[in-house]
Amino acid sequence: MKRPFPQLIELPAAPVNGNPVSGLTSIHAARRRGPYGSAKYRGNCGGYLIKDLITYFRARRVLDPMTGSGTCRDVCRELGVPCTSMDVRYGQDAADPHLYEALPPVDFVWLHPPYYRQIVYNDDPKCLSNAPTLDAFLDRMQLVLRNCRSVLNRHGKIAVLIGGYSHHGRYMPLPHLLVERARREGLWLACTEIIRLQYGNTSSTKTYRSSFIPGLHDQCLVFERTTR
Ligand SMILES: C[S@@+](CC[C@H](N)C(=O)[O-])C[C@H]1O[C@@H](n2cnc3c(N)ncnc32)[C@H](O)[C@@H]1O
């Protein structure tokens, strides 16, 4: 079995427009992760997409309900934007509405959940990576979206980074399923989905006997309220 050559791809030209963030298009291809969070934290993402979105949406207060190693927290610190971070590993369940009661309104939420059971983070039943079924995962994600929406300013945005993967031979189209759950919570896509190319994925160095089309990206879905 041969490892395919990584091909250099040239992105299509983007139309000139008023977007102040150079290079922010529907494809995000940052090869480096930047000095944010920890590369050793499984399933982590780099900081540049978060930085681009916070800058583009001019966010002045951020909520990061599943902080992991703190990539979003570190980006906010650099930008001088106040950020509230939580994680179930510190005993904070983002699906619990009580956690949000004392929070000030925010205008940007960065939500990077487990991709269902792709990586199991711990054995806490409240951790979304322990959801017993796909529906249970989506039900709890819907609760998290409801909670985030409850503290969102009128023009605020919720950015969810999530990707699909195969679970016991069945493909899990998590971004697509989540769009429907968000709609039920009065949330709608605020812009194009952003395809984030995943450089340095653990799986990209592995060899598999089975045949499949490798997924090299996840998606960032940016939601806003349908009614303001
Ligand atoms: C994909 S990782 C996030 C990585 C993060 N972007 C970083 O900078 O390292 C998903 C995180 O969600 C957390 N998590 C899972 N279920 C949760 C819940 N119910 N409430 C809060 N955090 C949760 C996990 O502990 C894990 O840290």
The ligand as an SDF file (V2000), in Angstrom:
LIG
                    3D

 27 29  0  0  0  0  0  0  0  0999 V2000
  -12.4620   18.5570   20.9590 C   0  0  0  0  0  0  0  0  0  0  0  0
  -12.0790   18.8160   22.6460 S   0  0  0  0  0  0  0  0  0  0  0  0
  -11.8180   20.5620   22.7190 C   0  0  0  0  0  0  0  0  0  0  0  0
  -10.3760   20.9060   22.4630 C   0  0  0  0  0  0  0  0  0  0  0  0
  -10.1060   22.3770   22.6430 C   0  0  0  0  0  0  0  0  0  0  0  0
  -10.5260   23.1130   21.4540 N   0  0  0  0  0  0  0  0  0  0  0  0
   -8.6800   22.6920   22.9940 C   0  0  0  0  0  0  0  0  0  0  0  0
   -8.2910   23.8340   22.8360 O   0  0  0  0  0  0  0  0  0  0  0  0
   -7.9350   21.8110   23.4480 O   0  0  0  0  0  0  0  0  0  0  0  0
  -13.6600   18.5970   23.3860 C   0  0  0  0  0  0  0  0  0  0  0  0
  -13.7050   18.9630   24.8550 C   0  0  0  0  0  0  0  0  0  0  0  0
  -15.0800   18.9130   25.2660 O   0  0  0  0  0  0  0  0  0  0  0  0
  -15.0920   18.5880   26.6300 C   0  0  0  0  0  0  0  0  0  0  0  0
  -16.4710   18.1750   26.9740 N   0  0  0  0  0  0  0  0  0  0  0  0
  -17.1250   17.0530   26.6270 C   0  0  0  0  0  0  0  0  0  0  0  0
  -18.3780   17.0340   27.1180 N   0  0  0  0  0  0  0  0  0  0  0  0
  -18.5370   18.1910   27.8080 C   0  0  0  0  0  0  0  0  0  0  0  0
  -19.6060   18.7490   28.5520 C   0  0  0  0  0  0  0  0  0  0  0  0
  -20.7730   18.0970   28.7030 N   0  0  0  0  0  0  0  0  0  0  0  0
  -19.4280   19.9720   29.1090 N   0  0  0  0  0  0  0  0  0  0  0  0
  -18.2420   20.6370   28.9950 C   0  0  0  0  0  0  0  0  0  0  0  0
  -17.1760   20.1260   28.3010 N   0  0  0  0  0  0  0  0  0  0  0  0
  -17.3150   18.9280   27.7030 C   0  0  0  0  0  0  0  0  0  0  0  0
  -14.0430   17.5040   26.7370 C   0  0  0  0  0  0  0  0  0  0  0  0
  -13.6060   17.3570   28.0720 O   0  0  0  0  0  0  0  0  0  0  0  0
  -12.9640   18.0610   25.8010 C   0  0  0  0  0  0  0  0  0  0  0  0
  -12.0160   18.8100   26.5180 O   0  0  0  0  0  0  0  0  0  0  0  0
  1  2  1  0
  2  3  1  0
  2 10  1  0
  3  4  1  0
  4  5  1  0
  5  6  1  0
  5  7  1  0
  7  8  2  0
  7  9  1  0
 10 11  1  0
 11 12  1  0
 11 26  1  0
 12 13  1  0
 13 14  1  0
 13 24  1  0
 14 15  1  0
 14 23  1  0
 15 16  2  0
 16 17  1  0
 17 18  1  0
 17 23  2  0
 18 19  1  0
 18 20  2  0
 20 21  1  0
 21 22  2  0
 22 23  1  0
 24 25  1  0
 24 26  1  0
 26 27  1  0
M  CHG  2   2   1   9  -1
M  END
$$$$
